[in-house]
Amino acid sequence: MENFDFGAFAYQAIFYLFALIIVVSAAMVVFSRSIIYSAFSLLFTLFGVGAMYVYLSADFVAVTQIVVYVGGILILLLFGVMLTNKITQERLLTDVFNIVPSLVIMLAILGAILYTFLYRAKWHAGQERTTTVVEPIGYEVMTNYVLPFEIVSILLLVALMGAAYIARSEKKFGLEKRSN
Amino acid sequence: MPEIGLNHYLVLSAILFSLGLFGVLTRRNAVVVLMGVELILNAANLNLIAFSKYNGTMSGVMFSMFVIILAAAEAAVALAIVLNVYATFKTVDVGEIDTMRE
């Protein structure tokens, strides 16, 4: 093997490693009965998807993924886990239901999607993008997408204010829970 | 090993989507249901960015940015609702919450 391309091999090997991490940790999120295990497996899934964005030369989206999902949404979910369970209970377990019909639906949808994607779809291959994505995002936000950008900023403000208002309760929420 | 192409990303996102769907359908804890929703949103994002790369345009990347923003808003509002449900029903089991009033 004189013309063995180590760079391409490493590229593919790291891709498959991250794909394996994503699939295994997503399966852990879904199949583990412990809520804490689910939350921490979600961490690895989100990091793996961020690595996939790097592979797709969308570096800005990868950083956004890590900042928003790992730094924001995952912490929010962990707060949700802590606030909705009695923290003194020893193991945070969650029951499952509808296993068999859900498994059938999941496998059927997976098979349908894969069949459509791999055998039925004829994708038109365009010019592959190889450059970084930071500068084009700046142009797009200030030209084509300026109205959606402003609207989504107002929507985010409204949603966060609404969430803070809904989550605040007139009764002292945390103190009352501890007494019963 | 075959060359990494569009189909690799499509298969990965299909697996991620179906796992998230399974989580949404089977888990009883509302917070874990939200984790399944996050998996589904990530699968959609992966598809959008893969198509954007192999198409050469910026639309997919912009859409995925908006999806991330909306996911943040959705998670905040949904968790506020879950906290209120817990304050009312003393449980977040989605199978037991079956009345619209206290």
Interface residues (C-beta under 8 A of the other chain):
Chain A: F9 Y11 Q12 A13 F15 Y16 A19 I22 V23 A26 A27 V29 V30 I35 S38 A39 L42 T45 L46 V49 M52 Y53 Y55 L56 S57 A58 F60 V61 T64 Q65 V68 Y69 G72 I73 L76 L77 F79 G80 V81 L83 T84 T94 D95 V96 F97 N98 I99 P101 S102 L103 I105 M106 L107 I109 L110 I113 L114 F117 L118 W123 A125 G126 Q127 E128 R129 V133 P136 I137 E140 V141 N144 Y145 P148 V152 L155 L156 A159 L160 G162 A163 A164 I166 A167 S169 K171 F173
Chain B: M1 E3 I4 L6 N7 H8 Y9 L10 V11 L12 A14 I15 L16 F17 S18 L19 G20 L21 F22 G23 L25 T26 R27 R28 N29 A30 V31 V32 L34 M35 G36 E38 L39 N42 N45 L46 I49 A50 S52 K53 Y54 N55 G56 T57 M58 V61 M62 S64 M65 F66 I68 I69 L70 A71 A72 A73 E74 A75 A76 V77 L79 A80 I81 V82 L83 N84 Y86 A87 V92 D93 G95
